Amino acid sequence: MKAKQTIPPRLARRFLHWFLREDLKEEVEGDLQEKFYIKLEGSSPTYAKLNYWYQVLQYLRPFAIRKSTYTPTHYAMYRSYFKIGWRNISSHKEYACINIGGLATGMMVALLIALWIYDELSFNKYHDNYERIVQVMYHATYEGERKTNNSQPPGMGTTLTSTYDRYFEYVVPATQTSEFVVATEDKKLTAAGRFMQADAPKMLGLRMQKGTQRALEDMRSVLISTNLAEKLFADANPIDQLITINANLEVKVSGVYEDLPANSAFYELEFIMPLDLFYSTNQWTGPDVWDNFFMRTYAQVRSGVTIREASEAVEDVMSAHIAPEDAAREKPEIFLHPMSQWHLHSQFENGAKVRSKAYMFVWFFGITGLFVLLLACINFMNLSTARSEKRAKEVGIRKSIGSVRHQLVSQFLSESLLIAIIACIVSVGMVWLTLPWFNELSGKDIQLQWLSPEIWGLLILFTVVTGLLAGSYPAFYLSSFQAVSVLKGSFRSGRLAALPRRMLVVFQFTISIALIIGTITVYQQIQFVKDRSLGYESEGLLTFPMNSPEYYRNYEQLRNELIRTNAVADVAKSSRPLTSALGWNEGFNWPGKAQDTSPAFNTIWVSSDYGNTVGWDIVEGRDFSHDFATDSAAIIVNETALKLMGLENPIGEVVSFDPSWAERKEYTIVGVTRDMVKESPYEATHPSVIFNDDNAASWLFVKIKPNFPAQEALPIIEEVFSELVPSAPFDYKFVDNEYNTKFRAEERIGKLASLFALLAIFISSLGLFGLASYVAEQRTKEIGIRKVLGASVSQLWQLLSKEFMVLVMSACIIAAPLAYFLLQGWLDNYEYRTNLSWWTFAAAGTGALLLTLLTVSFQTIKAALLNPANSLKSE
């Protein structure tokens, strides 16, 4: 069977043919087709098609648009239509306000979401060569599972540079971003930096404010960001100034680069040091080392070489440099991950790329924006068709004097376009006012670029699509009236005419109720995970990076002085932070282990007081102790590691550890600790082995006494630090706050979803309010007659409210299974998740019904309280 070829989207090509000048067609279409197939090679068909649309819209500029063939008569006709539309708006201000308000709110939501999605899709585009920049990664098999890794040994970068230079313009090995103490003569602060190969500024396209991109070729140089330069040197010239890193490295500022934007993968990078300086100060590693995986390797493929070609060429590089038995067991496969996919497509499962949560959020908000805009358009349709009887005479007269149907359709579409233009102006003002708040809520730094053709293209597109979409149904419906029946006075819209309106109301509330259920479920999932037992006591626990030699020289004195203050319960140190599962090692052997397996464990080296300081829970055996001299050869394992090892009586069992970077040693298990949540709180915990070593340390932990207020304890602790670690700033973090940052993405999504759900229900209620007021006005005489015959206000209220309540109840019944299906699919992405509760659906439905009663009751009670003598006077 012949495979279906992916081609550019037909609708986009037709649109291009419609507006583009004839003499540009062949050249432009050829260029766009070429770009489409280049995109198709490096990304998905969906992305390539979206990019094609984007390129087409780029040509919506005056020089490229064909000249209009319209005559002055056409212009006069459309001017007349807009005048009539403006008169209708002026004559019916209440309905115009509801229409414009609803459309403006819907357009505001859609615009904010469009800006958010544009920011997500434009991640890393700041870097000029982003389409050719890649990160070197690899798949390898562990315990039968294919895992994806981004850590490389230093030798990877050296080999790619020397052997595969025909594929790569630059190869840039780099350490991970870490926090360092940066100091001048009179200032010291903590800043994020990393060591990178000297070609990094050219590969990343850093925009130098001072100095050159070649500055890192000098091993004692450093490049700093504009923001860091201002912090360290204020208005003084930073070039050639000396700064000290972690109190033991002195480097010279040789360049200042423009701050990287928030939508760059290197956003946090405040300074870059030469990688050669790292090798010269860390003798345990070097550029040719292949048995220590701690480096990140980036590269830029040469022009004319595709990423796929380069990826296939380096596929077996790692197998050739590791032990043959490891290569046969793990089957490592190198691949190049394009920078254009780092943000939305960096999640892998069992060696295959899967839809990431970030990518799903883009789709979720995109669909939400479309639905909210659709709700606003439905309001317009409902109110326009509800007022059909009032406009029937106008249609009849126009048809009797010669207007044909397409002219009436044009007139009504012109009217809806006019309302859409006004709504667009209002919505832009609302976006401008709310953007700072929206940025804070979403964690973005989005700006409205008034001179950007993309922004104007987006606004024009929104206005035209909204105007045509909202006005299409009323235009075709109103223009279908028969002139004879209208002028004879026999026209009535009938009961069936209200059926589409009812269906649209049900559709509106179905979407709104589903969004409310989704919002509540997101909140429940976050709370469920937050309530998960951590396996340690995070409250009042401070953590410090040990980024000064004074931490190591004065550790014992620092610990004793802190405990002596009476504000601190205990102090300990560790090789790893408490909220991250850094450090993985293989090479463990224990009694009963299958010899053909080599599982990796999260490995941590801690001081003897670690358990008491972090408050971990020993479920079997004992904690490390200064009282046992043999504890230098003792280990503690967590419950997951014990389960993996399969030891029934673990205490006293001997485990040998044979890492590639040290001699083989034997350790005795002295305790089993409860699993500690260190990485993602939404996932299962990792198997961990904890060693007792007072010398290896990178992080310091200080536990404030439970009954000692933290605000009083901090100045006391700071005083001790300033005396014993004067070279480092008092830069602490509360572990519980650090842990809570893991929920930030979900919390932001939850807040945004809540906001959009509230606006959706507001728009739906606004439409309901307009319909209720129209129905009350239409049935004024009927209400008067019923009152004369003895109907009470409550009976009239029931009569007028019943229809709306039935519609919203129908929406509840449709929304419940729809929301259940979608949310269950979303929850399935989490290993640790809550269950959907029945009361969530009941609360959303009850809320929607109460809101409907509140919205409708005002108009119905107002109509029911009218004096029947006034309403029946005309009869």
Buried (B, 14 or more C-beta within 10 A) or exposed (E): EEEEEEBBBEEBBEBBEEEBEEEBEEEBBEEBBEBBEBBBEBBBEEBBBBBBBBBBBBBBEEEBBBEEEEEEEEEEBBEEBBEBBBEBBEEBEEBBEBBBBBBBBBBBBBBBBBBBBBBBBBBBBBBBBBBBBBBBBBBBBBEEEBBBBBBBBBBBBBBBBEEBEEBBBBBBBBBEBEBBBBBBEEEBBBBBBBBBBBBBBBBBBBBBBBBEBBBBEBBBBBBBBBBBBBBBBEEEEBBEBEBBBBBEBEBBBBBBBEBBBBBBBBBBBBBBBBBBBBBEEEEEBBBEBBBBBBBBBBBBBBEEBBBBBBBBBBBEBBBEBBEEEBBEBBBBBBBBBBBBBBBBBBBBEEBEBEEBBBBBBBEBBBEBBEBBBBBBBBBBBBBBBBBBBEBBBBBBEBBEEEBEEEBBBBBBBBBBBBBBBBBBBBBBEBBEEBBEEBBEBBEBEBEEEEEEEBBBBBBBEBBBBBBBBBBBBBBBBBBEBBBEEBBEEEBEBEEEBBEBBBEBBBBBBBBBBBBBBBBBBBBBBBEBBBEEEBBBBBEBBBBBBBBBBBBEEBBEEBBEBBBEBEBBBBBBBBBBBBBEBBBBBBBBBBEEBEEEEBBBBBBBBBBBBBBBBBBBBBBBBBBBBEEEEEBBBBBBBBBBBBEBBEBEEBEEBEBEBBBBEEEEEEBBBBBBBBBBBBBBBBEEBBBBBBBBBBEEBBBBBBBBBEEBEEEEBBEBBEEBBEEBBEBBBBBBBBBBEBBBEBBEEBBBBBBBBBBBBBBBBBBBBBBBBBBBBBBBEBBBBBBBBBBEEEBEEEEBBBBBBEBBBEBBBBBBEBBBEBBBEBBEEBBEBBEBBBEBEEEBBEBBBEBBBEBBBEBBBBBBBEBBEBEBEEBBEEE
